[in-house]
Amino acid sequence: TKKAAWMPIIHKILGEDALLVHKGCFLSLPGSETQVYHQDGLHLNKKVHKPCHAVNVFIPLIDYDMSNGPTEFCLGTHYLGRENFVKEMVYTPCVTAGTPIIFDYRLGHRGLRNVSEDTRPVVYLTYSAVKSGKEFRDEVNFSRKRYKKLGDFVERKLPRGERLKKRRKMNPASAAGSTQEQNACIDIGSVVVVESRMWPGFNKPGGVGRVTKIHVPEGPEAEGFVKKYDITYVLGGKEEMVEEEYVSLSTDE
């Protein structure tokens, strides 16, 4: 972002050695309620008002309007002793996509209700002044202890053998025969159910579909090969090379 259009303003406020210390993206989903009024950071000195030590840049990725929950700012609340919300001082910039909104890290603000049908994505950048060779970093909002790693939220992929055992346990009817035996009657045009496969780096929701192609090689390369299917889903979309352990005949055909 060294050549970004807002950098001359950042340098004017924080100095030529200002650093980008935090960055990311947040979403306001349809139906989101108005946030609690807040400041991203408090004053470093609670006795004397000091110059700005950090600046936020919000970059909306869609046009703002009052229906999709833009950010409301309370002007003047970055001054020490004036932090409280004052309705008469609010300002809500409804800018077009890509227009940077630059404000003091201490300025009070809140995201408004999103009553639209669209998600409102915003890229945020936080710049810090450098004093005596050290820059400010927000150790509260960006503490590693506050957030979990993505892997803690998503079920990890089990080994193939364990997945098959789990599937048989959940569906006792399948215990009478192997997956290969059950799928022997699946042919091109068969209506099948494809299991959901969701794990880190893999996002396949599955669903009901129709088989359009079956992959079964012949000759020496066929040994140990798992039969695979190309599927066209009833609700739209296609998927190729789905392993047979995730495919079963639909009983609702």
N, C-alpha and C positions, 0 to 999 in steps of 0.2 A: 504493500500500500504506500510505498515511499513516493510514488508519482500520482497518488490519488488527488482528485480535485480539492479535497478538504484539507490536505496537508499544510498549505500555507497558513490556514486558520489555526491548526493544531500547534504549529511552530510559534505562531504569534502569541498564543496563550501559554504554552508550556515550555517554550524554548526550542532551539534547533536540535537538541539532543533527545527530544521526546521519544519514548519507546512504546511500541504496541505490546501491551502486557496480557490482555485477555481478548479472546475472539470466539464467536460461535453464532448460533442461530436459534431463535425461539419461535414458537408457533402459538397463535391464538386460534383455537379450534371453534367451529360453529357451535353456538350455545354457551361459550365461555362467559362467565360473569365478570363484572367489574372488579379489578384488583383492589386490594387494600392500598391506600395511599402510602408511599414509602420513598426513602432516599436510598440509592445504591450504596453510598458510603457516607460516613459521618465526618465531622471536622477533625482534623489531626490535632488541632489545638482548641480546647473548649473554653479558653479564656479570652483569646484575641483572634479576631477574624484574619485568616491568612489567605494569600492568593490561591487560585485554583491549582490543585496538585494532580488532578486527573480529569479526563474528559471522555464522555461516551459519544459514539457516533452510531446512530440507528439508521439502517438502510432498508426501507421497506421493499419487498420484492413484488408487491402488487400495489395498485393505486389505493390510497387511503380515502375512506369516506366514513361518515358517522355510523354507518351500519355494521362495518367490519371491525369495530373496536380499536380505533387508533389510540395512540398514547396521549394522555392529557397531562399537561405540565402546570405547576403552580409557580408563577413567575416570582422571582425574588427570594425563594425559599432556600437558596444556596448561601444566603448570608447568615452568619452566626446570630442566633436569637430570633430568627424569622422562619423557623422550620415548619411551623404549623400550617395546615391546609386552610386557605382562605378562598372561598368560592368565587369572590369577585376578581381574583387574580389568576384564574385558570385560563389556559390557552391550549387549544387542540389543533395542531397543524395537520391539515388534510392534504398531504403532498402526493405527487405522482410517484410511481415505482422508480426506484433508483435515486431519489432525491435524499441526500444525507440530512439527518437531523442531529445537530451538534449541541451538547449541553454539559454543563458542569456536573461532575460526578455526585455532587451534594444536592442537586436540584430535586425537589419533591415531584413525584409523578405517579401515574398509574395507568394500566391498560384498561380501556372501557369495554363494555359488553360487546360481544360479537353476535349480533342478531342476524347476520347474513348466512348464506349457505356455503360460504367460501372460507377456507383456512387463510389466516393472515400470517405469512412468514416474514421474519425480520432478521437481517444480519446485524450483529452488534460488534463493535470494536471499542476497546478501552485503551486509551493512551495515558501514559504517566510521565510526569516531569522527573528529571534526574537531578538529585541534589547530593552533592559530596560523593558522586560516583555511585549512588544507590537510587533505584527507582521505587515508587510505591507499587505494591501488589496487594490486592484484596484477599486476605487470608481467611475471611469469613465466608463470603459468597462463593469463593472458589477453593474451599478446603477439600482435600481429597477424602476426608472423613465424611463429608456430606453426601457424596455420590457413590453409587455402586457401579461396578464394571458391568458392561452389557451382558457378559456371560452369566452374571448372577440372576438375570431376568429371563434368559432364554434357555430352554432345555437343550442340553448337549446331545449330539447325535450318538446313539448307542451303536455298538458293533452289530453287524448284520445278523449274526446268530442270536443276539439278545433281542433284537427287534422282532425276529420271527417268533421267539418264545413269548414275548409280550403280546404279540398279535394273537397267537393261539389261545393265550390265557384269557384275553378279552372276548374271544369268540370261540366258545367251546365247540360249536358245530364244526369248526375247522379241524378239530382234533382227529377226526376219522380218517383224514388223508392229508397229504402234504400239499403245499401251495401249488406245486407242479401238477399234481393229480387233479386238483380242483380246477385249475386253469386250462386243463387239456382241451376243454370244450369251448374255450374262448376263440373266436374267429373274427376275421375282418367283418365289421358291421355290428358286432356284439355290443350291447349296452353294458358298461362296467362302472364300478365305483373305484375311484383312485383315492387312496388315503392321503391325508394332509402330511406334508413333510416340512416342518419348520424347525430349523436350528441355525446357529450362527453361520452366516454366509450362504444360507440356503433357504429360500422362501417360496414353497410350492403348496398352495392351499388345497389342491386336489379338487374332487367333485365328481359328478356324474357326467359321463361322456361316451363317445362311440369310438371303437377301435378302427383306425384307418390303415394301420400297417403293423405287421408282426416281424420282429427281427430274430431269426433263428439261423445262424450260420451252419454250414455243413463242412465235413472234412475234419482234419486234425484240430482246427481252431475251435471246433464246437465243444470240445471237452472242457467241462467246468464253466461253460458259458451260461449266463442267466438270460432267460427269454425276456425280451423287452418289447414295449408297445408304443406306437404313436397314437395319441388320443386327441380327438376334437371334442371339447366340452360343450355340454348342452347350453350353458349360460354364456358361451363365448370363449374364445381363446383356444390355443392348441399347445400340446406338449409332446416332445419326442423322446424316445428311448427311456420310457418309464419301466423300471425293473418290476418283474412279475410279482414279487412279494408285496407290492403296494397295490396290486390290481386284483379285483374280484368281480364276478358276475353280479349285475344288479338283479335283485329279486323283484323289482317293481316294473320290469319291462312289460 
